[in-house]
């Protein structure tokens, strides 16, 4: 994505806005291309509500994992046969590591991903998402193997490991970290883990971290697919909040990420559902 200010095609944008029943000012069009991220980043970084949600989710995940492991042991006794080793699979960004300073930097410098991203990773300064470390250590005590699947590029492997090791997280090694391949789809990498382990829990800030049924699905299908896993949400599938970015936003643009900043702004406005 290129750094720019939304100044092009103002008359055209106003015309489109009026046709779709949207009203917005010239000043709004001239703001930073990252202006729409200000409040979401404020919420993520400053709100007690976000911290409470993160800790609450990881607390519940710990309890559910303990219950799952208890049931596995009981079942093994019944069938007199050991199961495959249990595994928890987690995303990294905004699931374990907090990269909101990179988003804040992008807002203040009017840039967008991937500008600044590699530099941020090389700094290895990301703090932890509240509750994440306690959950990981608890899982380790339950003899659960921990795997990390990230869509960070392979070239970031060493810096990512360095950042995670600074926080003394368990299973931080190349055998337990799966980086992006030729696709952002995580199912194939989950399948690799499933060859040797029983994946009992998946944790992420993006529904795509949980199941491939969400991968590149449109807005309507993404919400409908939540119903398909509803009974396992909070049990096998653990969803963390992230209002700053994600496939939920990409779906608003119909996954056409080469759209101009003006076109993306229009998509965001058109996706709003106002009262009638």
N, C-alpha and C positions, 0 to 999 in steps of 0.2 A: 504494500500500500504506500502511496506517496504522500508526503507532507503537503498539506494545502489548506487554504481557507475557503469556506463555502461562499464564493462571490459570483461564480459563473452562473449564467442563465437565471438571474433573479426574476426577470419578467416571466420567463417560462415557468419557473417554479411557482410564482404567484398564481399563474393561470391554472396550473395543475392543482394547486391547493384549493382554489375556489371550485373547481370542477368536482373535487372529491369531498367537498363540505368541510375542508380544513382551513382554519384561519391561523396564520402565523406571520410575524412581522419581519421586516428587512433585517432588523437587529438580530433576530434569531438565526437568520440565514448566514449572517456574517460572523457568528461566533466561531470559536475553535472547532475543528472537526471532531474533537474529543469532548466537547461540552456535555454531550449526553451521558458521559461517564462520571461526571462530577458527583452527583448525589449517590450513585451506586457505590462509588469508591469511598465517599464519606461514610456511608452506612457500614461498609465492610471494615473500614479502619477504625472508626470512632464509636460505633454503637455498642452499648452493653447488650442489646438484643442479639447481635450477631455472635458475640462471645458466648452468651448464654446458650444459644442454639447449638453452637459447635460443641461445647462441653456436654450439653444434654444429649446430643446425638451420639457422641463417643461413649458416654456413660451407658446409654441404652444398648449400644453395640457390644460393649463389654459384657453386660448381663446376658444378652442373647447368645453371644459366643460361648459363654460358660454353660448355658442351658443346652446348646447344640452339642458341645463336647460331652456333657453328661449323658445325653441320649445316645450318642455314638458308642460310648463305653458300655452302656446297658445293652445295646443291640449286638455288640461284639460278643458279649457273654452269652446271649441267647443263641446266636448262630455258631458260637465257638470258632470264630474266624476273624482275624484282624482286618480292619479296613485299610485302604490306602491312607497314607499320612494326610492329615487335614491341613488345608492352606487357606489363608486369607489373602485376597488380592486387592491392592489399593492403587489408586491414582496417586500422583505426587503433588502437582501444582494445585493450590487452593484446597487440597485434601490433607496434605501433610505440611507442605511448605507454603508460606504466605508471600506471594509475589505482588501484593498490592502496591508496594513502593514503585515498582516498574510501571504499573498503570498510572499512578499519580504523576510520575515523571513524564509519561507520554502526554497527559492532560496539560501539564504546565509548559511543555515544550512543543505542543501542537504536532505531535507525531503519532504514529500508530504502528501496531505490530506489523513486521518484526523489528522495526527500528528500536534500538536500545536493548532488545531482549538478550542477545548473546553477551553483551557487556554486563548486564545484570547477573546472568548465570555465572560468568567468570568471576564476579565479585564474591560469590558463595556466601552472601549475607542474609539470605532469606530466613526469617524466624519461623517458628512452628505454628501451625493452626492449633488453637487451644484444645486440649483433650487428646490430641493425636498420639503423643508420646506415651501417655498413661495407658491408652488402649493397646498400643504396640507392645509395650512391656508386659501387659497382662496377657496378651495373646501368646507371647513367648513363654511365659510361665505355664500356660496351658499346653505346651508342647505343640503349638500350631506354627507351621512354617509360614513365613511372611514373604510375599512377592510384591514387587512394585512394577506396574505397567504404566509407562509415561509416553506421551507423544512429543517429548523433547527429542531433538535429533541426536544421533549417535555421537556426533562430535562433542556433545556436552557431557558425555559420560563421566569423565574424570572430575569435572567441576561439580557435577550433581552429587556424585559420591562424596566429594570433599565437604560440600555443604551439609549433607545428611549426617556424615560422621562427626561433624562439629557438635551435633545435638545428641550424639551417642545412641542413634537409633539401631534397632536390631536388624540382622540379615542384610546389611548394606554392603553388598558385594556384587560382582558381575554375574554371578550365578542366579541372583535373585532380582536383578533389575533388567527389565525388558524395554528397550527404547523403540522409537518409531522405525518402522520398516519402510516399505514402499506404499503404505497406506496408514491412515489414522485409525482404521478399524481395529478394535482391540480383541475381537473374538478369536482370530487366529492365534494370538499370543496367549490368550486364556486357554485355548485348546492345548497348547504346548504344555502348560502347567498341569492341565487335567490328565495328561498321559501318565503322570507319576503321582498326582495328588488329588484328593477330593476337595474341590473348592467349596468351602462351607459359607463363605461370606465375601462379597465384593463391596468396596467402599469408594465413592467418588463424588465430585461436585458436579459432574455432567452425567446425564442419563446414559450417554454412550459408554461411560466407564462401567456401567452395570450390565448392559445387554446390547447386542448388535441390532435388536429390533428397533432401536432408536436411531441407528446410523443413517444419516442423510434423509431421514423421514421428514415430511412436511409438517407444518405446525399442527394441523388437525390430527394427523396420525401419531405424532409424538404424544399428544395428550391422551389419545385413545389407547395407546400402548401402555400407558401407566396402569390402566385398568387390568391389563393382562398380567402384571406382576404385583398387583395391589396386595394380595394376601402375603407376599413374601417381603414387602417393604418393611424395613425395620427389623427384619429377621435375617434374611439372606442378603438383601439389597439395602445398602445404607447410603442415603442421599444427603449430601451436605449442601448448604446454600452458596451460590456465587452469582450475584447480580451484575458483576462487572463484565463478563464475557462468557462465551460458551457456544455450543451448537444451537442453543435456543435462539441466540442472536443470528447465527448463520442461517437458520431456517427462515427468519424474517426476510432475509435477502434472497430466499430460494437457493441458497448455497452458491449464489453468483457473486463471489467475493471480489471480482474485478469491476463491479459496479462503481460508478463515481460516488464521491461523498454526497453530492446532491441527491442522487438516486437512492442511496442508503437512508438518507434523512427522510425522504418521502416514504420509503417503505416503513420506517419506524412510525411515522405519523399515521400512515394508512392502517397499521396493525392495531392501533388503539381502538378500543371498543367503548365509546362514550354512551351516556344515558340517552334515551330517545325522548 
